[in-house]
Amino acid sequence: MLNIVLFGPPGAGKGTQSAKLVEKYGLVHISTGDVFRALDPQSDLAKLAKGYSDKGDLVPDDVTIKILESEVSKHPNAKGVIYDGFPRTTAQAEALDRFLLNKGTSVTMMLSLVVEEDELKQRLLSRAEVSGRKDDADVNIIQNRIENYNKDTAPVATFYKAQSKLTEIAGVGSIDEIFDNLCSSINQLQD
Ligand code: AMP
């Protein structure tokens, strides 16, 4: 089973590239951010998640890990999964390792999209016009998301690097160029 962690800061292009990878490789796409946004807005869980996400803070690990596990369990016959926006903390990465080990599988690789900070901010502000997301529209919230990424999420790359599973890919250039580079890394692994 192919378990690909697609990693990178907010605005790196994880969602865009996930959609293309899903189509090419027939994988299941799991984005914890999408799952939180799709919850019934009246539910306690949705309200709790929104309390964090509207400020650009991370939803607590225990809640997020449960959501991820329940989402993966919906696809028992998946030939592979793209994890987009998860894990975002080392505790989440450890939980994912344990969870997959229990299923007799493991993270195959982390593909990390590298984009510099000014470019991320521009992209998120432009995306706000179409996404309608409050957390994309406000420079202070964007700044907070990037700071949280640097503080809590960037160490997750070190976690996978220690397992020799990290590949960094430049997240700039055309969507197709970036996609080709992602595919090359995946194909090398399958050769
Ligand atoms: P995203 O759609 O990936 O940008 O996520 C939107 C928001 O959902 C984030 O800013 C967090 O508040 C929350 N979120 C999504 N995934 C996670 C995660 N793995 N851990 C904690 N919070 C998350």
Residues whose N, C-alpha, C, O or C-beta is under 5 A from the ligand:
A	BS01	AMP	T32 G33 D34 F36 Y52 S53 G56 D57 L58 V59 T64 G85 F86 P87 R88
